[in-house]
Amino acid sequence: MFAKQTYIARRNQLRQRMPKGGIVVLIGNSEAPRNYFDNAYSFRQDSTFLYYFGLQNANLVGVIDLDNEVDYLFGDDYTVDD
């Protein structure tokens, strides 16, 4: 959506406003099935996750390490079913 630096700046601004000594965990949304797994609603990412990481993929978790000033992104590997 925006340039990579925009999201980096947003995470750095959050880091400055938070007390030192911890992590911030932002959990993205997963696909929501209607009546069975292959019949899903249109995917909508969590707004907070989208604001700080800018990714529209399902099943992601972002971690902002306040002490070490490092950001992590966790997700599942794609399988044949995906």
Rosetta silent file (secondary structure, phi, psi, omega in degrees, C-alpha in Angstrom):
SEQUENCE: MFAKQTYIARRNQLRQRMPKGGIVVLIGNSEAPRNYFDNAYSFRQDSTFLYYFGLQNANLVGVIDLDNEVDYLFGDDYTVDD
SCORE:     score description
SCORE:     0.000 S_00000001
   1 L     0.000  -63.059  176.926    0.000    0.000    0.000 S_00000001
   2 L  -108.982  177.035  176.720    2.563    2.569    1.121 S_00000001
   3 L   -67.046  152.763 -179.281    6.348    2.552    0.908 S_00000001
   4 H   -55.071  -37.933 -178.077    8.204    0.201    3.262 S_00000001
   5 H   -63.493  -27.721  178.268    9.663    3.177    5.150 S_00000001
   6 H   -62.106  -46.287 -178.623    6.162    4.338    6.138 S_00000001
   7 H   -71.214  -36.032  175.703    5.524    1.171    8.149 S_00000001
   8 H   -62.415  -43.870  179.157    9.012    1.223    9.655 S_00000001
   9 H   -63.721  -39.048  178.288    8.447    4.812   10.798 S_00000001
  10 H   -64.126  -42.765  178.522    5.085    3.877   12.336 S_00000001
  11 H   -66.654  -37.975  177.882    6.623    0.997   14.302 S_00000001
  12 H   -66.080  -38.187  177.495    9.478    3.225   15.471 S_00000001
  13 H   -64.979  -39.722  175.857    6.998    5.870   16.620 S_00000001
  14 H   -62.474  -42.785  178.533    5.109    3.201   18.586 S_00000001
  15 H   -56.701  -41.473 -178.386    8.409    2.062   20.129 S_00000001
  16 H   -68.458  -29.968 -177.232    9.115    5.593   21.371 S_00000001
  17 H   -86.642  -16.815 -178.633    5.695    5.889   23.002 S_00000001
  18 L   -91.883  150.428  174.921    5.792    2.542   24.785 S_00000001
  19 L   -68.099  148.259  179.307    7.711    1.910   28.015 S_00000001
  20 L   -69.612  153.949  175.243   10.951   -0.037   27.587 S_00000001
  21 L    99.223   60.731  176.601   11.070   -3.662   28.566 S_00000001
  22 L   167.951 -167.274  178.283    8.738   -5.816   26.549 S_00000001
  23 E  -134.226  159.366  172.704    7.194   -6.723   23.244 S_00000001
  24 E  -116.347  125.949  179.728    4.109   -5.735   21.292 S_00000001
  25 E  -110.045  123.132  177.997    2.227   -8.598   19.635 S_00000001
  26 E  -117.381  118.590 -175.808   -0.100   -7.768   16.742 S_00000001
  27 E  -102.093  123.036  176.082   -2.202  -10.639   15.454 S_00000001
  28 L   -78.851  166.600 -179.835   -3.531  -10.488   11.917 S_00000001
  29 L   -79.411  160.367  171.128   -6.844  -12.025   10.913 S_00000001
  30 L  -111.317  167.995  176.705   -7.401  -15.437    9.415 S_00000001
  31 L   -68.382  141.012 -178.278   -9.930  -16.324    6.753 S_00000001
  32 L  -107.829  109.313 -179.794  -13.404  -16.827    8.183 S_00000001
  33 E   -71.999  147.941  177.722  -15.299  -19.741    6.620 S_00000001
  34 L   -78.900  -70.244 -179.892  -19.045  -19.423    6.150 S_00000001
  35 L  -126.265   -9.116  168.772  -20.279  -22.988    6.465 S_00000001
  36 L  -158.171  163.021 -166.982  -17.167  -24.963    5.469 S_00000001
  37 L   -57.288  -39.272 -175.906  -13.466  -24.130    5.064 S_00000001
  38 L   -79.518   -3.832  179.657  -13.396  -23.671    1.269 S_00000001
  39 L  -113.189   76.825 -172.602  -16.328  -21.229    1.291 S_00000001
  40 E   -96.256  153.152  169.906  -14.741  -18.222    3.009 S_00000001
  41 L   -66.984  163.598  173.960  -15.884  -14.637    3.405 S_00000001
  42 L   -61.042  133.013 -176.000  -13.790  -12.005    1.655 S_00000001
  43 L   -70.039  136.374  175.081  -10.592  -11.616    3.673 S_00000001
  44 L  -134.462  116.982 -178.511  -10.202   -8.426    5.717 S_00000001
  45 L   -71.499  150.449  173.974   -6.962   -7.850    7.615 S_00000001
  46 L   -58.985  133.030 -174.014   -6.986   -6.516   11.181 S_00000001
  47 H   -63.329  -39.501 -179.918   -6.702   -2.722   10.984 S_00000001
  48 H   -67.786  -43.440  177.214   -3.966   -2.394   13.623 S_00000001
  49 H   -61.368  -43.658  179.942   -1.846   -5.096   12.009 S_00000001
  50 H   -63.250  -38.386 -179.628   -2.361   -3.474    8.622 S_00000001
  51 H   -64.350  -41.429 -175.737   -1.368   -0.041    9.990 S_00000001
  52 H   -91.804  -22.972 -177.697    1.956   -1.235   11.431 S_00000001
  53 H  -120.186  -24.130  175.112    2.922   -3.952    8.929 S_00000001
  54 L    68.180   27.018 -178.589    0.956   -3.217    5.734 S_00000001
  55 L  -114.583  135.831 -177.126    0.410   -6.859    4.782 S_00000001
  56 L  -101.902   15.964 -178.812   -2.894   -8.294    3.577 S_00000001
  57 L   -86.018  147.681  179.782   -2.023  -11.998    4.008 S_00000001
  58 L   -77.972  156.905  172.234   -3.997  -14.240    6.360 S_00000001
  59 L    62.488   41.685  176.425   -2.625  -15.938    9.494 S_00000001
  60 E  -110.333  150.969  175.163    0.272  -13.579   10.232 S_00000001
  61 E  -131.742  127.504  177.501    1.553  -12.390   13.612 S_00000001
  62 E  -106.281  137.219  178.604    3.802   -9.351   13.987 S_00000001
  63 E  -124.389  128.115  177.033    6.045   -8.849   17.019 S_00000001
  64 E  -110.167  112.665  179.779    7.717   -5.540   17.849 S_00000001
  65 E   -84.802  111.819 -175.951   10.626   -5.991   20.276 S_00000001
  66 L   -73.279  -30.703 -177.451   10.831   -2.769   22.287 S_00000001
  67 L   -77.169  -47.784 -173.063   14.218   -3.521   23.864 S_00000001
  68 L   -95.751   -1.892 -179.952   16.228   -4.634   20.850 S_00000001
  69 L    53.598   48.715  178.980   14.400   -2.510   18.247 S_00000001
  70 E  -126.721  142.546  177.332   13.767   -5.535   16.045 S_00000001
  71 E  -112.739  141.098  179.985   10.534   -6.507   14.312 S_00000001
  72 E  -124.194  149.316  176.426    9.471  -10.096   13.625 S_00000001
  73 E  -131.725  123.820 -178.562    6.817  -11.508   11.340 S_00000001
  74 E  -116.639  143.832  176.634    5.488  -15.047   11.839 S_00000001
  75 E  -162.812  171.485  179.002    3.217  -17.055    9.564 S_00000001
  76 L   -86.428  148.741  172.031    2.481  -20.541    8.318 S_00000001
  77 L   -72.833  148.610  176.875    4.191  -22.076    5.311 S_00000001
  78 L   -69.496  144.633  177.079    1.942  -22.679    2.324 S_00000001
  79 L  -118.910  179.618  178.134    0.746  -26.231    1.807 S_00000001
  80 L   -62.255  -34.193 -179.932   -0.831  -28.066   -1.117 S_00000001
  81 L   -66.505  -25.717  179.163   -4.271  -27.208    0.318 S_00000001
  82 L   -73.700    0.000    0.000   -3.514  -23.487    0.035 S_00000001
